[in-house]
Amino acid sequence: MDPEICHGKPCIRGLRYPVESLLEYLAGGDTIEDLLQEFPDLEREDFLACHEFARRMLAAKTTHLPLT
C-alpha cells in the first residue's frame, strides 16, 4: 500500500490494480483466465495473492459473537 498509488488502497505489485477491483471481477463471474487475457501485465499469482490478502483481512477482523 502506498498513499501515492490508488489513494493508498492495496494494489498488485504497484501496478495500480486495486485488490478490491480484481476481487470484484472474480466475484462477478470472471475467471482468472478471462482476466489474464484482459490484463496481460498481470500473472495468475497476482490473483491468488488477492485471495490470500482477503483471507488474511477477514481473519484479522473476525468478531466472535456470544451464543444466546
Legacy VTK file of the C-alpha trace (Angstrom):
# vtk DataFile Version 3.0
C-alpha trace
ASCII
DATASET POLYDATA
POINTS 68 float
0.000 0.000 0.000
1.321 3.390 -0.990
-0.591 6.623 -0.274
0.555 7.925 -3.665
-0.959 4.973 -5.584
-4.747 4.469 -5.775
-5.324 6.577 -2.653
-3.426 4.075 -0.509
-5.634 1.106 -1.344
-3.864 -2.268 -1.576
-2.643 -2.826 -5.136
-0.929 -5.581 -7.052
2.838 -5.058 -7.296
2.494 -1.294 -7.623
0.755 -1.689 -10.994
-2.255 0.404 -9.939
-4.624 -2.553 -9.992
-6.523 -2.348 -6.692
-7.020 -5.712 -4.993
-10.649 -4.721 -4.386
-11.314 -4.272 -8.117
-9.773 -7.596 -9.059
-11.809 -9.379 -6.395
-14.946 -7.680 -7.743
-14.227 -9.057 -11.223
-13.811 -12.555 -9.775
-16.971 -12.218 -7.665
-18.836 -11.076 -10.762
-18.067 -14.338 -12.532
-14.912 -13.586 -14.489
-12.351 -16.362 -14.335
-8.669 -15.839 -13.708
-8.086 -16.903 -17.317
-10.544 -14.230 -18.544
-8.762 -11.571 -16.533
-5.292 -12.663 -17.657
-6.408 -12.061 -21.238
-7.918 -8.691 -20.315
-4.895 -7.576 -18.267
-1.779 -9.155 -19.842
0.596 -7.472 -17.381
-0.920 -9.489 -14.511
0.001 -13.058 -13.593
-2.023 -15.917 -12.122
-0.111 -15.493 -8.858
-1.413 -11.916 -8.604
-4.995 -13.192 -8.373
-4.008 -15.858 -5.879
-2.349 -13.113 -3.827
-5.652 -11.166 -3.895
-7.438 -14.181 -2.438
-4.782 -14.600 0.237
-4.938 -10.911 1.126
-8.734 -11.077 1.501
-8.461 -14.212 3.637
-5.955 -12.571 5.955
-8.015 -9.393 6.250
-11.097 -11.392 7.186
-9.160 -13.465 9.688
-7.755 -10.324 11.295
-11.189 -8.736 11.665
-13.178 -11.730 12.861
-15.617 -10.963 15.646
-16.929 -13.816 17.750
-20.474 -13.254 18.937
-21.650 -14.890 22.151
-24.108 -17.747 21.773
-27.558 -16.950 23.152
LINES 1 69
68 0 1 2 3 4 5 6 7 8 9 10 11 12 13 14 15 16 17 18 19 20 21 22 23 24 25 26 27 28 29 30 31 32 33 34 35 36 37 38 39 40 41 42 43 44 45 46 47 48 49 50 51 52 53 54 55 56 57 58 59 60 61 62 63 64 65 66 67
